Amino acid sequence: MTIDSDQDPTTLRWAVRLLRAEAVALGLVAAWLVWADLTATTTDLPSALLVTAFALGGAAALWALGGALGRRRAGARAPAIVLQLMLLPVGWYMIQGGLGWLGVPLMALGLGVSALLVSPPTTRALGLA
């Protein structure tokens, strides 16, 4: 198994950028959820905290996977692909709920980042070819 010592391929760099951008976006959603948890007049507190923790955990996972892939850690590719494929049902239910303007781009993002992660240049850079 040889790992190319040259600069990271464009596909890997874009996958890392997009994973980090997703982490930031989900972090902003988590920050809004924290604010909503603190200012809500009536709420199911355990459920609210669980949703907030899930968003914070997802943001942390996306950021960590982006960093690991940036350091060419091959083991980070599969979990990153799983998280990207999770955007498909989320996007589908958004479309069903009348939020197609958000659901379709989310589905495209998930498929696009997955394609970047399984592309031959990324596979070679991670030493999986």
Disulfide bonds with the S-S distance in Angstrom:
none
